[in-house]
Amino acid sequence: MEYVWYGLLLVFGIFVIFLSIALIRAIWIEKEPIPYVKKPIDEVLQLQYGKSLSEMIQVPTVSHRDQVHRELFEQLQNVMINQFPTLYEHTTHQVFDNGALVWIWKGKDSSIAPLVLMAHQDVVPADEALWKHPPFGGVIEDGVIYGRGTMDTKNTLFAIFQAGEEWVKQSFVPASDIYFCSSADEEVSGGGARATVEWLKELGIRPGMVLDEGGAVVTGALPSSKMPLALIGVLEKGYVNLKISAQSSGGHASMPPKNTPIARLAKFVTHIEKKYPLKTKMIPEVKQLFEKAAPSMKLPYRFLFGNMWLFKGLLTKLLPVISPYGRAMLSTTMAFTMMEGSKAENVIPFEAFILCNVRTHPIQGIQSTLEALAPIAKKYQVKIEALNGREASPTTSTSSFGYQFLSKAIQVVYPESLVTPYIMLGGTDSREYTDISDCVLRFSPMRATNEELKKIHGIDESISLHVLAESVQFYKYIIEHYESN
């Protein structure tokens, strides 16, 4: 018995030592925020940028699944030709039937793997009655430009082409070829990016780096973080829509049997909510996100996230329980979004169904998800059918040339930020480019708070002229310094 006590004391002593090391390390790694010093960018130039973007906003290039308003995208592309005439003269061009476009700027050495810069032309609809200013007015007020597309993604579309225009005017020639690629149907997951990639394949083009929209320079991205995080998307989650259905022989609602279709579906949903059946894992890219952010967090968070060697297992179990964001980072997620039953209030449905939007994580794809749900579906006598979907994208290595180059560019233009990898929860056109490049990255060069990011696809979408001007500086740095290894 004496030896048992000695053993327990030894275990307790080791535990105390580990906690002490973790606490010392948490104190040691603390990083004080670098003050944000607003760069002196000529206000006349900022206003000029704003007016140019305003012209692009005024063309209401809303994309629809069932119809293509080609004339609107032709109008926008004519605006771009007028705004960037020098770049247009020094590039060759390809425009596809679906409105996607490519401008090719030849560099000094075509043997260097080229650079692809991307932003889409289309936007989502907007209800004008809810906006402070007309969503397609491009109104500039107090140094801010309002309009649909100012954050997603006519702002980056403008900044990319403006950066090229300014360099061409200075007789600059890039080291490699640069492809300016822009689809007209990204918001509806259309075929513009796919058509562009197939065309590039036929030409034998394999980009050294592809840069599309993605994470931004976000203040308050993680709890208590005192520094903005520059989030580089290194992969995108996949998705699949599942139809979960239950059948019966119907009947009158005045004599309801047990386990009607809706009751069985409700039990299925409740089971999922209470006993989440899908895998949970902290992949290296998520671990890096927390480790990079930890030095700028307050002590309790820094203690946990700054000591992954000790708390990784605990956080992997805890985060999905306390945070939807934690669940999304560590698992395939399931959201029950639509439901249909009987067509009449007094009839037991012959069939009822629920639609579930599933965002697949690299650790558990579509087939694996279906296999995990199968026994639960059998238990409650429901059927699962996979509708449209796609798997998660391949992951770009954080040790790759492109990631390291992009990190440096961010640190130059946004020196007060911490650069971290990031999992994209939504989809972008860039997933198509993984067929032709091993380095596909997703980053939008704009400062924003969590609240400001909610304006994307929301009401009063807007961006400050200074943030827009910084975006131009960012792409100018990328164009000037890119040279694939």
C-alpha positions as CSV (number, residue, x, y, z in Angstrom):
1,M,0.0,0.0,0.0
2,E,2.9,2.3,0.8
3,Y,4.2,1.9,-2.8
4,V,0.8,2.8,-4.2
5,W,1.0,6.1,-2.3
6,Y,4.5,6.7,-3.6
7,G,3.2,6.0,-7.1
8,L,0.4,8.5,-6.7
9,L,2.7,11.1,-5.3
10,L,5.1,10.6,-8.3
11,V,2.2,11.0,-10.8
12,F,1.0,14.1,-9.0
13,G,4.5,15.5,-9.0
14,I,4.9,14.9,-12.7
15,F,1.5,16.6,-13.3
16,V,2.6,19.6,-11.3
17,I,5.9,19.9,-13.1
18,F,4.1,19.7,-16.5
19,L,1.6,22.4,-15.4
20,S,4.5,24.6,-14.2
21,I,6.3,24.2,-17.4
22,A,3.2,25.1,-19.3
23,L,2.6,28.2,-17.2
24,I,6.2,29.4,-17.6
25,R,6.0,28.9,-21.3
26,A,2.7,30.7,-21.5
27,I,4.2,33.7,-19.8
28,W,7.4,33.5,-21.9
29,I,5.8,33.4,-25.3
30,E,3.6,36.4,-24.7
31,K,3.8,38.8,-27.6
32,E,2.8,42.4,-27.3
33,P,0.8,43.8,-30.2
34,I,2.6,45.9,-32.8
35,P,0.8,49.3,-33.0
36,Y,-1.0,49.8,-36.3
37,V,0.5,52.8,-38.0
38,K,-1.8,53.9,-40.8
39,K,0.3,54.2,-43.9
40,P,0.4,57.6,-45.6
41,I,-1.4,57.0,-48.9
42,D,-2.3,60.1,-50.9
43,E,-6.0,60.9,-50.3
44,V,-6.4,62.1,-53.9
45,L,-5.2,58.7,-55.1
46,Q,-7.5,56.9,-52.6
47,L,-10.5,58.8,-53.9
48,Q,-9.4,58.0,-57.5
49,Y,-9.4,54.3,-56.6
50,G,-12.8,54.7,-54.9
51,K,-14.3,56.3,-58.0
52,S,-12.9,53.5,-60.2
53,L,-14.3,50.8,-58.0
54,S,-17.6,52.7,-57.8
55,E,-18.0,52.4,-61.6
56,M,-17.5,48.6,-61.3
57,I,-20.1,48.4,-58.5
58,Q,-22.6,50.3,-60.6
59,V,-22.8,47.4,-63.0
60,P,-25.2,45.0,-61.2
61,T,-23.5,41.7,-62.1
62,V,-25.7,39.4,-60.1
63,S,-25.3,35.8,-61.0
64,H,-28.2,33.4,-61.2
65,R,-28.2,29.6,-61.5
66,D,-31.0,29.5,-64.2
67,Q,-30.0,32.4,-66.5
68,V,-26.9,34.3,-67.6
69,H,-27.1,38.1,-68.1
70,R,-24.1,38.1,-70.4
71,E,-24.7,41.8,-71.3
72,L,-24.0,42.9,-67.8
73,F,-20.6,41.2,-67.6
74,E,-19.7,42.5,-71.0
75,Q,-20.5,46.0,-69.7
76,L,-18.3,45.4,-66.6
77,Q,-15.5,44.1,-68.8
78,N,-15.7,47.2,-71.0
79,V,-15.5,49.3,-67.8
80,M,-12.3,47.4,-66.9
81,I,-10.8,47.9,-70.4
82,N,-11.4,51.7,-70.0
83,Q,-10.0,51.7,-66.4
84,F,-6.9,49.6,-67.2
85,P,-6.1,50.5,-70.8
86,T,-2.3,50.2,-70.5
87,L,-2.5,46.8,-69.0
88,Y,-5.0,45.8,-71.6
89,E,-2.7,46.8,-74.4
90,H,0.2,44.8,-72.9
91,T,-1.8,41.6,-72.3
92,T,-3.5,39.0,-74.5
93,H,-7.1,38.0,-73.7
94,Q,-9.5,35.2,-73.5
95,V,-13.2,35.6,-72.8
96,F,-15.4,32.5,-72.4
97,D,-19.1,32.1,-73.3
98,N,-20.0,32.1,-69.6
99,G,-18.3,35.4,-69.0
100,A,-15.1,34.2,-67.5
101,L,-12.0,36.1,-68.6
102,V,-8.2,35.7,-68.6
103,W,-5.7,38.5,-69.3
104,I,-2.2,37.2,-69.8
105,W,0.8,39.4,-69.1
106,K,4.0,38.0,-70.5
107,G,7.0,38.1,-68.1
108,K,10.8,38.0,-68.7
109,D,11.1,34.3,-68.4
110,S,8.2,32.0,-69.5
111,S,10.1,29.0,-68.2
112,I,9.3,30.2,-64.7
113,A,6.0,28.7,-63.4
114,P,3.5,31.5,-63.8
115,L,1.4,33.3,-61.2
116,V,-2.4,33.3,-61.3
117,L,-4.2,36.1,-59.6
118,M,-8.0,35.6,-59.2
119,A,-11.2,37.5,-58.2
120,H,-14.7,36.9,-59.5
121,Q,-16.9,39.5,-61.3
122,D,-20.3,38.3,-60.1
123,V,-22.1,39.3,-56.8
124,V,-25.1,38.1,-54.9
125,P,-28.5,39.9,-54.9
126,A,-29.2,42.8,-52.5
127,D,-32.5,44.2,-51.1
128,E,-32.2,47.9,-51.7
129,A,-34.9,48.7,-49.1
130,L,-32.6,47.5,-46.3
131,W,-29.5,49.4,-47.3
132,K,-28.3,52.8,-46.2
133,H,-27.2,53.6,-49.8
134,P,-28.3,51.9,-53.0
135,P,-26.4,48.6,-53.2
136,F,-25.4,49.2,-56.8
137,G,-24.8,53.0,-56.4
138,G,-21.2,52.8,-55.4
139,V,-21.7,55.8,-53.1
140,I,-18.6,57.2,-51.4
141,E,-19.2,58.8,-48.0
142,D,-16.7,59.8,-45.3
143,G,-13.9,57.8,-46.8
144,V,-16.0,54.6,-47.3
145,I,-17.5,53.2,-50.5
146,Y,-20.8,51.3,-50.2
147,G,-22.1,48.7,-52.6
148,R,-22.5,45.0,-53.3
149,G,-19.1,43.6,-54.2
150,T,-17.0,46.1,-52.2
151,M,-15.8,43.2,-50.1
152,D,-16.7,40.2,-52.3
153,T,-14.9,40.5,-54.6
154,K,-14.9,43.6,-56.9
155,N,-12.6,45.2,-54.5
156,T,-9.8,42.6,-55.1
157,L,-10.7,42.5,-58.8
158,F,-10.1,46.2,-59.0
159,A,-6.9,46.0,-56.9
160,I,-5.3,43.2,-58.9
161,F,-5.9,45.0,-62.3
162,Q,-5.0,48.4,-60.9
163,A,-1.7,47.0,-59.5
164,G,-0.9,45.7,-63.0
165,E,-1.9,48.9,-64.6
166,E,0.4,51.0,-62.4
167,W,3.4,48.6,-63.0
168,V,2.9,48.6,-66.8
169,K,2.8,52.4,-66.8
170,Q,6.2,52.3,-65.1
171,S,7.5,50.0,-67.8
172,F,7.9,47.2,-65.3
173,V,8.1,43.6,-66.7
174,P,7.3,40.8,-64.2
175,A,9.8,37.9,-63.8
176,S,7.2,35.3,-64.9
177,D,4.0,35.3,-66.9
178,I,1.0,36.5,-64.9
179,Y,-2.5,35.3,-65.5
180,F,-5.4,37.5,-64.4
181,C,-8.3,35.1,-64.1
182,S,-11.9,36.1,-63.2
183,S,-15.1,34.0,-63.5
184,A,-18.6,35.4,-63.8
185,D,-20.5,32.7,-61.8
186,E,-18.5,32.0,-58.7
187,E,-21.4,32.8,-56.4
188,V,-23.6,30.1,-57.9
189,S,-20.7,27.5,-58.2
190,G,-20.9,27.8,-62.0
191,G,-18.5,26.5,-64.6
192,G,-16.4,29.6,-65.3
193,A,-13.4,28.5,-63.3
194,R,-13.7,25.0,-64.6
195,A,-13.7,26.2,-68.2
196,T,-10.7,28.4,-67.5
197,V,-8.7,25.5,-65.9
198,E,-9.5,23.2,-68.9
199,W,-8.3,25.9,-71.3
200,L,-5.1,26.3,-69.3
201,K,-4.6,22.6,-69.3
202,E,-4.7,22.5,-73.0
203,L,-2.0,25.2,-73.1
204,G,0.1,23.1,-70.7
205,I,0.1,25.8,-68.0
206,R,1.0,24.7,-64.5
207,P,1.1,27.8,-62.2
208,G,3.7,28.0,-59.5
209,M,1.1,29.8,-57.3
210,V,-2.6,30.6,-57.5
211,L,-4.0,33.3,-55.3
212,D,-7.7,33.7,-54.8
213,E,-10.1,35.3,-52.3
214,G,-10.1,33.8,-48.8
215,G,-9.1,34.8,-45.3
216,A,-8.5,38.4,-44.5
217,V,-6.5,40.5,-41.9
218,V,-9.0,40.0,-39.1
219,T,-9.1,41.7,-35.8
220,G,-10.8,39.5,-33.1
221,A,-10.6,36.4,-35.1
222,L,-9.9,34.3,-32.0
223,P,-10.9,34.9,-28.4
224,S,-8.8,37.6,-26.6
225,S,-6.3,37.8,-29.5
226,K,-4.6,41.2,-29.2
227,M,-3.2,41.2,-32.7
228,P,-5.0,40.8,-36.1
229,L,-4.6,37.5,-37.7
230,A,-3.8,37.3,-41.4
231,L,-5.6,34.1,-42.4
232,I,-4.3,32.2,-45.4
233,G,-6.7,29.5,-46.6
234,V,-4.6,26.4,-47.4
235,L,-7.6,24.1,-48.1
236,E,-11.4,24.3,-48.5
237,K,-13.9,22.0,-46.9
238,G,-16.1,20.0,-49.2
239,Y,-19.8,19.7,-49.1
240,V,-22.7,17.4,-49.8
241,N,-26.4,17.8,-49.4
242,L,-28.1,14.8,-47.9
243,K,-31.8,14.0,-48.2
244,I,-33.0,12.0,-45.1
245,S,-36.5,10.6,-45.7
246,A,-39.0,8.4,-43.9
247,Q,-42.1,6.7,-45.4
248,S,-45.4,5.4,-44.1
249,S,-48.8,4.3,-45.3
250,G,-50.2,7.7,-44.5
251,G,-53.6,8.0,-42.8
252,H,-55.9,10.5,-41.1
253,A,-54.3,12.7,-38.4
254,S,-57.3,12.0,-36.1
255,M,-55.9,8.5,-35.4
256,P,-52.1,9.0,-35.5
257,P,-49.9,5.9,-35.1
258,K,-46.6,5.9,-33.3
259,N,-43.3,6.6,-35.2
260,T,-44.8,8.6,-38.0
261,P,-42.2,9.7,-40.6
262,I,-41.7,13.1,-38.9
263,A,-41.3,11.5,-35.5
264,R,-38.6,9.2,-36.9
265,L,-36.8,12.0,-38.6
266,A,-37.0,14.0,-35.3
267,K,-35.4,11.1,-33.4
268,F,-32.7,10.9,-36.0
269,V,-31.9,14.6,-35.8
270,T,-32.0,14.5,-32.0
271,H,-29.6,11.5,-32.0
272,I,-27.1,13.5,-34.2
273,E,-27.4,16.6,-31.9
274,K,-26.8,14.6,-28.7
275,K,-24.3,12.0,-29.8
276,Y,-22.3,13.6,-32.7
277,P,-21.2,10.5,-34.7
278,L,-18.5,12.0,-36.9
279,K,-14.8,12.1,-36.4
280,T,-13.0,14.9,-34.6
281,K,-9.3,15.6,-35.1
282,M,-7.0,18.6,-34.9
283,I,-5.0,18.5,-38.2
284,P,-1.6,20.3,-38.4
285,E,-3.0,23.4,-40.1
286,V,-5.5,24.0,-37.4
287,K,-2.9,23.3,-34.7
288,Q,-0.6,25.9,-36.4
289,L,-3.5,28.5,-36.4
290,F,-3.9,28.2,-32.6
291,E,-0.1,28.1,-32.0
292,K,0.5,31.2,-34.1
293,A,-2.3,33.1,-32.4
294,A,-1.5,32.0,-28.9
295,P,1.3,34.5,-28.1
296,S,-1.1,37.4,-28.6
297,M,-3.9,36.0,-26.4
298,K,-4.7,36.7,-22.8
299,L,-3.0,34.4,-20.2
300,P,-5.8,31.7,-19.8
301,Y,-6.1,31.2,-23.5
302,R,-2.3,31.5,-24.0
303,F,-1.8,28.8,-21.3
304,L,-4.0,26.4,-23.3
305,F,-3.3,27.2,-26.9
306,G,0.4,28.0,-26.4
307,N,1.0,24.5,-25.0
308,M,-0.4,22.1,-27.6
309,W,2.2,19.5,-26.5
310,L,0.1,19.2,-23.3
311,F,-3.4,20.3,-24.1
312,K,-4.0,19.3,-27.7
313,G,-6.1,16.2,-26.7
314,L,-8.2,18.3,-24.3
315,L,-8.8,21.1,-26.7
316,T,-9.7,18.6,-29.5
317,K,-12.5,17.2,-27.2
318,L,-13.5,20.6,-25.7
319,L,-13.6,23.0,-28.7
320,P,-16.4,21.2,-30.7
321,V,-18.6,21.2,-27.6
322,I,-18.3,24.9,-26.7
323,S,-17.9,26.5,-30.1
324,P,-19.6,26.1,-33.6
325,Y,-16.3,27.4,-35.0
326,G,-14.4,24.8,-33.1
327,R,-16.6,22.1,-34.5
328,A,-16.2,23.4,-38.0
329,M,-12.4,23.5,-37.7
330,L,-12.1,19.9,-36.3
331,S,-14.9,18.0,-37.9
332,T,-17.2,17.5,-40.8
333,T,-20.4,19.5,-39.9
334,M,-24.1,18.8,-40.4
335,A,-26.7,21.5,-40.6
336,F,-30.4,20.5,-41.0
337,T,-31.8,23.3,-43.2
338,M,-35.0,22.3,-44.8
339,M,-38.0,20.0,-44.0
340,E,-41.1,18.8,-45.8
341,G,-44.0,16.6,-44.8
342,S,-47.7,16.3,-45.6
343,K,-49.4,18.8,-48.0
344,A,-52.4,19.0,-45.6
345,E,-52.5,19.6,-41.9
346,N,-54.8,16.6,-41.2
347,V,-52.9,14.0,-43.2
348,I,-50.1,11.7,-42.0
349,P,-47.4,12.1,-44.7
350,F,-46.6,9.2,-46.9
351,E,-43.1,10.6,-47.0
352,A,-41.4,13.3,-45.0
353,F,-37.8,14.4,-45.5
354,I,-35.1,16.7,-44.2
355,L,-32.3,18.2,-46.1
356,C,-28.9,18.4,-44.4
357,N,-26.1,20.5,-45.6
358,V,-22.8,18.7,-44.8
359,R,-19.4,20.4,-44.9
360,T,-16.9,17.7,-45.2
361,H,-13.5,17.9,-43.4
362,P,-10.3,16.3,-44.9
363,I,-10.5,13.7,-42.1
364,Q,-14.0,12.5,-43.2
365,G,-15.2,12.7,-46.7
366,I,-18.6,12.0,-48.3
367,Q,-18.5,8.2,-48.3
368,S,-17.0,8.0,-44.8
369,T,-19.8,10.3,-43.5
370,L,-22.5,8.2,-45.1
371,E,-21.0,5.1,-43.5
372,A,-21.0,6.7,-40.1
373,L,-24.7,7.7,-40.4
374,A,-25.9,4.4,-41.9
375,P,-26.4,2.6,-38.5
376,I,-28.3,5.6,-37.1
377,A,-30.5,5.7,-40.1
378,K,-31.3,2.0,-39.8
379,K,-32.1,2.4,-36.1
380,Y,-34.7,5.0,-36.8
381,Q,-35.9,3.6,-40.1
382,V,-35.0,6.5,-42.3
383,K,-33.2,6.5,-45.7
384,I,-30.2,8.7,-46.6
385,E,-29.5,9.8,-50.1
386,A,-26.5,11.9,-51.2
387,L,-27.4,14.7,-53.6
388,N,-24.9,17.1,-55.2
389,G,-21.5,17.6,-53.5
390,R,-17.8,17.7,-53.7
391,E,-14.9,16.5,-51.6
392,A,-12.6,18.8,-49.6
393,S,-9.7,20.3,-51.7
394,P,-6.1,19.2,-51.5
395,T,-4.1,21.0,-48.8
396,T,-1.3,23.4,-49.8
397,S,1.8,22.9,-47.6
398,T,2.7,25.8,-45.3
399,S,6.3,25.0,-46.1
400,S,5.8,25.5,-49.8
401,F,7.5,28.4,-51.7
402,G,4.1,30.0,-52.4
403,Y,2.9,30.0,-48.7
404,Q,6.2,31.4,-47.5
405,F,6.3,34.1,-50.2
406,L,2.7,35.1,-49.5
407,S,3.5,35.2,-45.7
408,K,6.3,37.6,-46.4
409,A,4.2,39.8,-48.6
410,I,1.5,40.0,-45.8
411,Q,4.1,40.9,-43.2
412,V,5.5,43.7,-45.4
413,V,2.1,45.3,-46.1
414,Y,0.4,44.4,-42.8
415,P,3.3,44.2,-40.3
416,E,1.2,44.3,-37.2
417,S,-0.5,41.0,-38.1
418,L,0.2,37.4,-37.3
419,V,0.2,35.2,-40.4
420,T,-1.5,31.8,-39.9
421,P,-2.9,28.9,-42.1
422,Y,-6.6,28.6,-42.1
423,I,-9.3,26.1,-43.3
424,M,-11.8,27.8,-45.6
425,L,-15.3,26.7,-44.5
426,G,-16.9,27.9,-47.8
427,G,-16.0,27.3,-51.4
428,T,-14.1,29.4,-53.9
429,D,-13.2,29.1,-57.6
430,S,-9.7,28.3,-56.6
431,R,-10.6,24.6,-55.8
432,E,-10.7,24.0,-59.6
433,Y,-7.1,25.1,-59.9
434,T,-5.8,22.3,-57.7
435,D,-5.9,20.2,-60.9
436,I,-3.0,22.3,-62.4
437,S,-1.1,23.6,-59.3
438,D,0.2,22.3,-56.0
439,C,0.2,25.8,-54.5
440,V,-3.4,27.2,-54.3
441,L,-3.8,29.8,-51.6
442,R,-6.8,31.9,-50.5
443,F,-6.3,35.3,-49.0
444,S,-8.1,38.6,-49.4
445,P,-5.9,41.6,-48.7
446,M,-8.2,43.7,-46.5
447,R,-8.4,44.7,-42.9
448,A,-11.7,43.8,-41.2
449,T,-13.2,43.0,-37.8
450,N,-15.5,40.0,-37.3
451,E,-18.5,42.4,-37.4
452,E,-17.3,44.0,-40.7
453,L,-17.0,40.5,-42.3
454,K,-20.7,39.9,-41.7
455,K,-21.4,42.5,-44.3
456,I,-20.2,40.1,-47.0
457,H,-23.4,39.0,-48.7
458,G,-25.1,41.2,-46.0
459,I,-26.6,44.7,-45.7
460,D,-24.5,47.8,-46.3
461,E,-21.5,45.9,-47.6
462,S,-18.7,48.5,-47.7
463,I,-14.9,49.1,-47.6
464,S,-12.8,52.1,-46.6
465,L,-10.8,53.8,-49.3
466,H,-7.6,53.3,-47.3
467,V,-8.2,49.6,-47.0
468,L,-8.8,49.5,-50.8
469,A,-5.5,51.4,-51.4
470,E,-3.6,49.0,-49.2
471,S,-5.0,46.1,-51.3
472,V,-3.4,47.7,-54.4
473,Q,-0.1,48.0,-52.6
474,F,-0.3,44.4,-51.6
475,Y,-0.8,43.1,-55.2
476,K,1.9,45.5,-56.4
477,Y,4.3,43.7,-54.0
478,I,3.1,40.3,-55.2
479,I,3.6,41.2,-58.9
480,E,7.0,42.8,-58.3
481,H,8.6,40.1,-56.1
482,Y,7.0,36.9,-57.4
483,E,9.5,34.4,-58.9
484,S,8.7,30.8,-58.5
485,N,11.5,28.6,-57.2
